């Protein structure tokens, strides 16, 4: 499934957040720029997932980074990278999953990370359909997962399930 064609499963509760996240500029019929104010909706069961607000706040913050934010010539964080990261997290995260650490890359991409004593999980969103993933579970001794995945995010969902179970 493409992140840009995200289909969110239904559940009992719908949580809407302020429309200031990722506000696109659109042209009115008079060719005057106006600001659209979409409502983002998150579908979670029971209580609001604790990862949602800190993650949205961090994505909004990263969207404001200027060119050369690292003083080494880094690119501005791409708006598509922000939307794709948000969409991917909405697909794979569970309500009890800990919030990821989201870090920018100098190329303008974003990476989500979780690190615990026995587990390392990193996701770098390359495009709407391609994700670079690294997952190592030292508790099970399984070989690490280190690859680029296209469309099929089932391995990411399994990794999130493992992470969530240990949180």
Z-matrix of the N, CA and C atoms (Angstrom, degrees):
N
C 1 1.438
C 2 1.525 1 108.62
N 3 1.307 2 116.75 1 135.56
C 4 1.453 3 122.35 2 178.07
C 5 1.518 4 109.40 3 -78.43
N 6 1.319 5 116.71 4 142.60
C 7 1.456 6 120.16 5 177.43
C 8 1.519 7 110.76 6 -64.53
N 9 1.327 8 116.92 7 -30.89
C 10 1.455 9 119.38 8 -178.98
C 11 1.527 10 111.79 9 -74.27
N 12 1.317 11 118.09 10 -16.50
C 13 1.464 12 122.56 11 177.59
C 14 1.519 13 110.38 12 -112.74
N 15 1.317 14 115.57 13 40.68
C 16 1.448 15 122.17 14 -174.90
C 17 1.522 16 112.18 15 -61.68
N 18 1.305 17 115.24 16 129.56
C 19 1.454 18 120.87 17 172.76
C 20 1.520 19 107.11 18 -115.12
N 21 1.318 20 116.17 19 120.31
C 22 1.453 21 120.69 20 -176.52
C 23 1.525 22 109.45 21 -98.34
N 24 1.308 23 115.71 22 129.82
C 25 1.460 24 120.56 23 -179.98
C 26 1.525 25 110.55 24 -68.07
N 27 1.294 26 115.14 25 148.82
C 28 1.457 27 119.68 26 178.77
C 29 1.528 28 110.46 27 -75.60
N 30 1.330 29 115.03 28 151.66
C 31 1.457 30 120.97 29 170.87
C 32 1.514 31 108.36 30 -152.41
N 33 1.308 32 117.84 31 -171.60
C 34 1.453 33 121.43 32 -171.30
C 35 1.512 34 114.06 33 -72.02
N 36 1.309 35 119.59 34 -40.73
C 37 1.454 36 121.79 35 -172.20
C 38 1.523 37 112.36 36 -116.58
N 39 1.316 38 116.59 37 142.42
C 40 1.456 39 122.50 38 175.65
C 41 1.522 40 107.23 39 -118.51
N 42 1.317 41 116.25 40 128.40
C 43 1.459 42 121.93 41 179.19
C 44 1.525 43 108.38 42 -113.92
N 45 1.329 44 116.53 43 123.72
C 46 1.460 45 120.80 44 177.23
C 47 1.510 46 108.73 45 -105.40
N 48 1.317 47 115.98 46 144.31
C 49 1.447 48 121.87 47 -178.31
C 50 1.503 49 110.29 48 -119.41
N 51 1.353 50 117.99 49 164.20
C 52 1.454 51 121.06 50 -178.32
C 53 1.517 52 110.96 51 -52.99
N 54 1.330 53 116.16 52 144.06
C 55 1.455 54 120.63 53 -175.07
C 56 1.524 55 114.35 54 -79.36
N 57 1.329 56 119.26 55 12.50
C 58 1.460 57 120.28 56 -177.35
C 59 1.519 58 113.24 57 -83.01
N 60 1.318 59 117.92 58 -4.22
C 61 1.457 60 120.49 59 178.69
C 62 1.523 61 109.81 60 -81.54
N 63 1.318 62 116.73 61 125.11
C 64 1.460 63 122.29 62 174.41
C 65 1.520 64 112.41 63 53.47
N 66 1.327 65 117.56 64 54.08
C 67 1.454 66 121.89 65 -178.48
C 68 1.530 67 109.40 66 -81.08
N 69 1.322 68 118.03 67 112.62
C 70 1.459 69 119.75 68 -178.66
C 71 1.524 70 111.36 69 -79.34
N 72 1.305 71 117.04 70 154.07
C 73 1.451 72 121.79 71 173.19
C 74 1.514 73 107.39 72 -97.15
N 75 1.314 74 115.85 73 130.97
C 76 1.460 75 120.18 74 179.57
C 77 1.521 76 108.78 75 -125.04
N 78 1.318 77 116.38 76 162.46
C 79 1.457 78 120.45 77 179.35
C 80 1.524 79 108.67 78 -97.95
N 81 1.345 80 116.09 79 134.61
C 82 1.459 81 121.03 80 176.65
C 83 1.520 82 108.82 81 -81.18
N 84 1.326 83 117.89 82 171.54
C 85 1.466 84 119.54 83 178.05
C 86 1.532 85 112.48 84 -58.78
N 87 1.329 86 117.83 85 -24.83
C 88 1.456 87 121.05 86 179.33
C 89 1.522 88 111.63 87 -91.07
N 90 1.315 89 117.98 88 13.28
C 91 1.466 90 125.25 89 -179.02
C 92 1.522 91 112.73 90 59.81
N 93 1.302 92 116.65 91 27.46
C 94 1.459 93 121.66 92 174.65
C 95 1.514 94 107.24 93 -98.67
N 96 1.337 95 118.76 94 128.14
C 97 1.464 96 119.09 95 179.74
C 98 1.527 97 111.42 96 -62.15
N 99 1.307 98 115.86 97 134.57
C 100 1.456 99 121.45 98 173.84
C 101 1.516 100 107.73 99 -130.12
N 102 1.293 101 115.42 100 163.85
C 103 1.454 102 119.36 101 -179.13
C 104 1.512 103 109.58 102 -107.40
N 105 1.304 104 115.74 103 124.14
C 106 1.461 105 120.86 104 175.93
C 107 1.520 106 108.51 105 -80.66
N 108 1.308 107 116.69 106 147.45
C 109 1.462 108 119.98 107 -179.45
C 110 1.529 109 109.86 108 -127.69
N 111 1.331 110 116.88 109 76.92
C 112 1.472 111 119.65 110 -179.92
C 113 1.520 112 111.40 111 -72.69
N 114 1.310 113 115.89 112 147.80
C 115 1.463 114 121.25 113 172.76
C 116 1.515 115 107.82 114 -92.21
N 117 1.316 116 117.44 115 125.73
C 118 1.460 117 121.37 116 175.90
C 119 1.523 118 106.58 117 -88.94
N 120 1.317 119 116.82 118 132.65
C 121 1.456 120 121.02 119 179.18
C 122 1.515 121 109.58 120 -118.15
N 123 1.315 122 115.66 121 137.38
C 124 1.455 123 122.30 122 179.08
C 125 1.510 124 107.68 123 -121.36
N 126 1.314 125 115.76 124 132.40
C 127 1.445 126 121.99 125 -177.94
C 128 1.518 127 108.60 126 -103.13
N 129 1.300 128 115.47 127 113.44
C 130 1.461 129 120.12 128 179.25
C 131 1.518 130 108.49 129 -136.50
N 132 1.300 131 116.13 130 156.84
C 133 1.452 132 120.50 131 176.99
C 134 1.514 133 109.45 132 -92.87
N 135 1.341 134 116.38 133 138.62
C 136 1.457 135 120.73 134 176.83
C 137 1.511 136 112.59 135 68.00
N 138 1.328 137 117.09 136 -134.56
C 139 1.450 138 122.34 137 -178.23
C 140 1.527 139 111.31 138 -66.92
N 141 1.335 140 114.66 139 155.63
C 142 1.458 141 119.38 140 177.86
C 143 1.520 142 109.35 141 -61.17
N 144 1.314 143 116.17 142 134.15
C 145 1.454 144 121.35 143 -179.86
C 146 1.522 145 109.86 144 -62.21
N 147 1.322 146 116.98 145 132.55
C 148 1.464 147 121.33 146 -175.13
C 149 1.521 148 113.13 147 -70.14
N 150 1.321 149 119.03 148 -17.77
C 151 1.465 150 121.18 149 -179.03
C 152 1.517 151 113.11 150 -80.43
N 153 1.323 152 118.35 151 -18.84
C 154 1.466 153 121.24 152 -170.61
C 155 1.523 154 113.09 153 -63.91
N 156 1.316 155 118.31 154 -58.17
C 157 1.469 156 119.85 155 -173.98
C 158 1.529 157 113.09 156 -64.27
N 159 1.340 158 120.39 157 -46.94
C 160 1.464 159 117.76 158 178.48
C 161 1.527 160 112.60 159 -62.45
N 162 1.315 161 116.75 160 -32.69
C 163 1.461 162 120.32 161 -179.54
C 164 1.525 163 110.50 162 -70.51
N 165 1.316 164 117.68 163 -45.96
C 166 1.467 165 121.37 164 178.60
C 167 1.525 166 110.08 165 -62.39
N 168 1.328 167 116.68 166 -42.38
C 169 1.475 168 119.86 167 178.08
C 170 1.522 169 111.10 168 -61.02
N 171 1.321 170 116.86 169 -42.36
C 172 1.463 171 120.22 170 -179.91
C 173 1.532 172 111.25 171 -66.80
N 174 1.327 173 117.20 172 -41.79
C 175 1.464 174 120.27 173 177.88
C 176 1.528 175 110.90 174 -61.92
N 177 1.329 176 116.56 175 -41.52
C 178 1.470 177 120.13 176 177.20
C 179 1.525 178 110.69 177 -62.51
N 180 1.316 179 116.99 178 -42.58
C 181 1.466 180 121.79 179 178.49
C 182 1.530 181 110.90 180 -61.21
N 183 1.319 182 116.84 181 -46.27
C 184 1.463 183 120.86 182 -179.56
C 185 1.525 184 112.01 183 -64.43
N 186 1.325 185 116.74 184 -30.97
C 187 1.455 186 120.87 185 177.75
C 188 1.522 187 113.53 186 -65.84
N 189 1.304 188 117.09 187 -16.84
C 190 1.463 189 121.90 188 179.44
C 191 1.525 190 113.17 189 -93.84
N 192 1.324 191 117.50 190 -4.65
C 193 1.462 192 120.11 191 -179.71
C 194 1.528 193 110.24 192 -63.21
N 195 1.317 194 117.88 193 133.29
C 196 1.461 195 120.27 194 179.12
C 197 1.531 196 111.69 195 -82.76
N 198 1.317 197 115.80 196 171.84
C 199 1.460 198 120.37 197 170.77
C 200 1.528 199 106.75 198 -59.30
N 201 1.308 200 117.21 199 144.31
C 202 1.466 201 123.50 200 179.08
C 203 1.534 202 112.23 201 66.44
N 204 1.321 203 117.38 202 32.64
C 205 1.465 204 121.46 203 -177.34
C 206 1.524 205 112.14 204 -62.86
N 207 1.323 206 117.71 205 -22.04
C 208 1.460 207 120.52 206 -179.79
C 209 1.524 208 113.28 207 -101.10
N 210 1.324 209 116.65 208 4.29
C 211 1.472 210 125.55 209 -178.19
C 212 1.535 211 112.94 210 64.78
N 213 1.340 212 116.63 211 13.79
C 214 1.465 213 121.70 212 176.42
C 215 1.529 214 111.12 213 -120.87
N 216 1.322 215 117.10 214 19.66
C 217 1.457 216 121.09 215 177.94
C 218 1.519 217 115.47 216 87.78
N 219 1.319 218 118.23 217 21.41
C 220 1.466 219 121.19 218 -179.09
C 221 1.524 220 111.10 219 -61.80
N 222 1.323 221 114.72 220 147.27
C 223 1.462 222 121.35 221 176.41
C 224 1.517 223 109.49 222 -75.81
N 225 1.305 224 116.05 223 156.28
C 226 1.464 225 121.74 224 172.51
C 227 1.538 226 107.16 225 -64.30
N 228 1.321 227 117.27 226 147.16
C 229 1.464 228 120.94 227 178.36
C 230 1.526 229 108.05 228 -68.65
N 231 1.308 230 115.48 229 123.29
C 232 1.450 231 122.13 230 -175.86
C 233 1.530 232 110.78 231 -69.12
N 234 1.338 233 116.87 232 134.27
C 235 1.467 234 121.26 233 179.66
C 236 1.528 235 111.02 234 -59.75
N 237 1.330 236 117.48 235 -35.92
C 238 1.467 237 119.88 236 176.98
C 239 1.520 238 111.33 237 -65.61
N 240 1.323 239 117.40 238 -35.21
C 241 1.470 240 120.62 239 177.40
C 242 1.519 241 109.96 240 -62.39
N 243 1.321 242 116.59 241 -39.55
C 244 1.465 243 120.61 242 179.18
C 245 1.524 244 110.11 243 -66.17
N 246 1.316 245 117.06 244 -48.56
C 247 1.473 246 120.27 245 179.45
C 248 1.531 247 111.36 246 -62.47
N 249 1.331 248 116.82 247 -41.89
C 250 1.464 249 119.66 248 -179.37
C 251 1.522 250 112.27 249 -66.41
N 252 1.336 251 117.42 250 -38.58
C 253 1.468 252 120.14 251 177.43
C 254 1.523 253 109.88 252 -64.30
N 255 1.315 254 116.51 253 -45.66
C 256 1.463 255 119.65 254 179.33
C 257 1.523 256 110.54 255 -59.65
N 258 1.323 257 117.09 256 -46.54
C 259 1.466 258 121.08 257 -178.94
C 260 1.527 259 111.26 258 -62.59
N 261 1.330 260 116.76 259 -43.24
C 262 1.462 261 119.88 260 179.28
C 263 1.525 262 111.00 261 -61.96
N 264 1.325 263 116.78 262 -45.52
C 265 1.470 264 119.20 263 -179.91
C 266 1.520 265 110.85 264 -62.70
N 267 1.333 266 117.63 265 -36.71
C 268 1.462 267 120.42 266 177.53
C 269 1.528 268 110.95 267 -64.08
N 270 1.331 269 117.47 268 -29.92
C 271 1.461 270 121.05 269 179.55
C 272 1.534 271 111.16 270 -75.52
N 273 1.328 272 117.20 271 -45.51
C 274 1.468 273 119.64 272 -168.75
C 275 1.523 274 115.01 273 -97.39
N 276 1.329 275 118.56 274 -24.36
C 277 1.467 276 120.54 275 -173.59
C 278 1.523 277 111.78 276 -74.88
N 279 1.322 278 114.26 277 155.44
C 280 1.461 279 122.86 278 174.65
C 281 1.526 280 107.96 279 -116.19
N 282 1.305 281 117.00 280 163.33
C 283 1.463 282 119.31 281 -175.86
C 284 1.528 283 112.96 282 -62.29
N 285 1.325 284 118.17 283 -28.83
C 286 1.473 285 121.25 284 -178.51
C 287 1.532 286 113.32 285 -97.28
N 288 1.329 287 117.83 286 3.30
C 289 1.463 288 120.71 287 179.25
C 290 1.519 289 109.49 288 -69.80
N 291 1.336 290 118.37 289 136.23
C 292 1.457 291 119.97 290 177.23
C 293 1.541 292 110.55 291 -65.40
N 294 1.309 293 115.60 292 149.41
C 295 1.473 294 120.55 293 178.18
C 296 1.521 295 109.46 294 -62.42
N 297 1.317 296 116.69 295 139.76
C 298 1.465 297 119.24 296 178.09
C 299 1.529 298 110.63 297 -79.49
N 300 1.311 299 115.27 298 159.65
C 301 1.458 300 121.54 299 166.87
C 302 1.528 301 103.88 300 -88.08
N 303 1.311 302 117.16 301 119.88
C 304 1.457 303 120.00 302 -179.87
C 305 1.512 304 108.16 303 -105.97
N 306 1.332 305 115.04 304 123.34
C 307 1.460 306 121.32 305 -176.87
C 308 1.523 307 109.88 306 -122.73
N 309 1.332 308 116.02 307 144.28
C 310 1.458 309 119.46 308 176.70
C 311 1.517 310 110.82 309 -83.35
N 312 1.319 311 115.74 310 155.93
C 313 1.460 312 120.41 311 172.43
C 314 1.527 313 107.36 312 -110.38
N 315 1.306 314 116.62 313 157.22
C 316 1.467 315 120.07 314 -177.62
C 317 1.523 316 112.41 315 -65.90
N 318 1.336 317 117.66 316 -16.84
C 319 1.462 318 121.31 317 178.79
C 320 1.524 319 113.06 318 -85.26
N 321 1.344 320 117.81 319 -2.79
C 322 1.464 321 121.70 320 179.51
C 323 1.508 322 114.00 321 96.93
N 324 1.325 323 117.64 322 5.07
C 325 1.466 324 122.14 323 177.44
C 326 1.527 325 109.97 324 -91.09
N 327 1.312 326 115.81 325 176.34
C 328 1.460 327 122.15 326 176.68
C 329 1.519 328 110.06 327 -126.49
N 330 1.323 329 114.81 328 148.84
C 331 1.456 330 121.35 329 177.18
C 332 1.521 331 108.45 330 -130.32
N 333 1.329 332 116.82 331 133.67
C 334 1.464 333 123.04 332 174.08
C 335 1.518 334 107.45 333 -102.40
N 336 1.329 335 116.49 334 137.14
C 337 1.466 336 120.68 335 -176.52
C 338 1.519 337 111.29 336 -136.38
N 339 1.334 338 113.56 337 145.61
C 340 1.458 339 122.64 338 170.11
C 341 1.514 340 106.66 339 -134.64
N 342 1.307 341 116.95 340 130.41
C 343 1.475 342 120.92 341 178.25
C 344 1.526 343 108.33 342 -133.54
N 345 1.334 344 115.93 343 124.75
C 346 1.460 345 121.54 344 174.73
C 347 1.524 346 107.09 345 -126.89
N 348 1.306 347 116.50 346 -176.84
C 349 1.461 348 120.16 347 -178.10
C 350 1.531 349 111.15 348 -58.12
N 351 1.328 350 117.40 349 -44.18
C 352 1.466 351 120.96 350 -174.66
C 353 1.521 352 114.97 351 -110.49
N 354 1.329 353 117.66 352 5.58
C 355 1.454 354 119.09 353 -171.07
C 356 1.526 355 111.19 354 -144.14
N 357 1.323 356 116.76 355 134.64
C 358 1.461 357 123.23 356 172.94
C 359 1.519 358 107.61 357 -127.89
N 360 1.317 359 115.59 358 130.11
C 361 1.464 360 121.42 359 -178.24
C 362 1.516 361 107.68 360 -139.75
N 363 1.334 362 116.39 361 122.46
C 364 1.460 363 121.72 362 -179.76
C 365 1.524 364 108.96 363 -133.54
N 366 1.325 365 115.32 364 136.04
C 367 1.459 366 122.11 365 179.07
C 368 1.521 367 107.90 366 -128.88
N 369 1.312 368 116.46 367 122.70
C 370 1.465 369 121.50 368 175.07
C 371 1.522 370 107.31 369 -114.62
N 372 1.333 371 116.41 370 116.97
C 373 1.453 372 121.06 371 -179.02
C 374 1.525 373 108.25 372 -82.52
N 375 1.330 374 115.42 373 117.17
C 376 1.465 375 121.38 374 -178.63
C 377 1.524 376 111.92 375 -93.29
N 378 1.343 377 116.31 376 -32.51
C 379 1.464 378 121.99 377 178.59
C 380 1.524 379 107.64 378 -162.41
N 381 1.328 380 115.96 379 -175.33
C 382 1.463 381 120.17 380 -179.99
C 383 1.524 382 112.59 381 -66.41
N 384 1.327 383 117.69 382 -17.14
C 385 1.464 384 120.53 383 -177.15
C 386 1.519 385 113.46 384 -127.19
N 387 1.328 386 117.50 385 3.85
C 388 1.463 387 119.67 386 -174.64
C 389 1.531 388 110.29 387 -134.19
N 390 1.330 389 114.71 388 129.27
C 391 1.458 390 122.12 389 -177.08
C 392 1.526 391 109.30 390 -133.79
N 393 1.319 392 115.90 391 132.69
C 394 1.462 393 120.89 392 173.35
C 395 1.527 394 106.70 393 -92.48
N 396 1.326 395 116.84 394 129.31
C 397 1.461 396 120.50 395 -174.83
C 398 1.528 397 110.89 396 -129.17
N 399 1.328 398 113.91 397 140.55
C 400 1.462 399 120.91 398 170.37
C 401 1.520 400 106.26 399 -130.95
N 402 1.345 401 116.34 400 125.93
C 403 1.459 402 121.31 401 178.42
C 404 1.520 403 108.31 402 -139.41
N 405 1.322 404 115.28 403 123.50
C 406 1.462 405 120.39 404 177.44
C 407 1.518 406 108.89 405 -130.89
N 408 1.315 407 115.64 406 123.40
C 409 1.461 408 123.14 407 177.94
C 410 1.520 409 107.85 408 -112.97
N 411 1.310 410 116.23 409 97.18
C 412 1.466 411 120.70 410 -177.31
C 413 1.529 412 112.33 411 -72.73
N 414 1.305 413 116.98 412 -17.58
C 415 1.462 414 120.11 413 179.01
C 416 1.527 415 111.17 414 -69.75
N 417 1.316 416 117.45 415 -37.00
C 418 1.466 417 120.66 416 -178.83
C 419 1.525 418 112.16 417 -90.51
N 420 1.313 419 117.55 418 -19.71
C 421 1.452 420 121.00 419 -178.87
C 422 1.523 421 113.70 420 75.24
N 423 1.332 422 117.16 421 9.28
C 424 1.476 423 120.36 422 177.89
C 425 1.524 424 109.76 423 -67.43
N 426 1.328 425 116.53 424 153.42
C 427 1.462 426 118.36 425 176.32
C 428 1.532 427 109.81 426 -63.70
N 429 1.318 428 116.91 427 144.99
C 430 1.474 429 119.14 428 -179.50
C 431 1.534 430 111.56 429 -64.92
N 432 1.310 431 114.74 430 150.03
C 433 1.451 432 122.40 431 172.99
C 434 1.521 433 106.18 432 -94.46
N 435 1.312 434 117.80 433 119.63
C 436 1.466 435 122.48 434 -177.58
C 437 1.520 436 107.51 435 -143.99
N 438 1.343 437 116.21 436 94.52
C 439 1.459 438 119.11 437 -175.84
C 440 1.521 439 110.98 438 -163.60
N 441 1.307 440 114.86 439 174.21
C 442 1.461 441 122.38 440 173.99
C 443 1.520 442 106.88 441 -102.05
N 444 1.343 443 116.12 442 131.08
C 445 1.461 444 120.30 443 178.26
C 446 1.527 445 109.14 444 -114.98
N 447 1.330 446 114.56 445 143.94
C 448 1.460 447 122.39 446 177.89
C 449 1.521 448 109.21 447 -117.73
N 450 1.308 449 116.49 448 129.38
C 451 1.466 450 123.42 449 173.49
C 452 1.525 451 115.10 450 64.83
N 453 1.308 452 118.77 451 -50.63
C 454 1.461 453 122.18 452 -174.50
C 455 1.525 454 109.56 453 -88.32
N 456 1.325 455 116.06 454 106.32
C 457 1.458 456 121.50 455 -177.75
C 458 1.528 457 112.04 456 -101.41
N 459 1.334 458 117.67 457 20.25
C 460 1.467 459 120.89 458 -177.40
C 461 1.531 460 111.66 459 -62.71
N 462 1.331 461 117.98 460 -35.75
C 463 1.466 462 119.56 461 178.77
C 464 1.528 463 110.92 462 -66.89
N 465 1.325 464 116.25 463 -33.08
C 466 1.467 465 119.55 464 176.37
C 467 1.524 466 110.43 465 -68.11
N 468 1.316 467 116.07 466 -40.52
C 469 1.462 468 120.80 467 178.88
C 470 1.526 469 110.62 468 -62.71
N 471 1.327 470 117.45 469 -40.53
C 472 1.471 471 121.30 470 177.27
C 473 1.530 472 110.84 471 -64.49
N 474 1.336 473 116.79 472 -41.43
C 475 1.461 474 120.16 473 178.96
C 476 1.520 475 111.11 474 -63.96
N 477 1.328 476 116.21 475 -41.00
C 478 1.473 477 120.64 476 177.42
C 479 1.521 478 110.48 477 -63.83
N 480 1.324 479 117.96 478 -38.41
C 481 1.462 480 120.93 479 177.78
C 482 1.524 481 111.06 480 -61.38
N 483 1.328 482 116.51 481 -42.13
C 484 1.471 483 121.15 482 177.76
C 485 1.525 484 110.38 483 -64.34
N 486 1.317 485 115.91 484 -46.78
C 487 1.474 486 120.89 485 178.99
C 488 1.521 487 110.95 486 -60.12
N 489 1.321 488 117.01 487 -46.01
C 490 1.465 489 121.79 488 -178.19
C 491 1.530 490 111.57 489 -64.56
N 492 1.319 491 116.86 490 -38.69
C 493 1.466 492 120.73 491 -179.83
C 494 1.528 493 111.77 492 -63.72
N 495 1.332 494 116.99 493 -28.88
C 496 1.464 495 120.54 494 -178.24
C 497 1.511 496 113.02 495 -94.32
N 498 1.303 497 117.45 496 -5.02
C 499 1.479 498 120.39 497 -177.57
C 500 1.510 499 111.95 498 -74.93
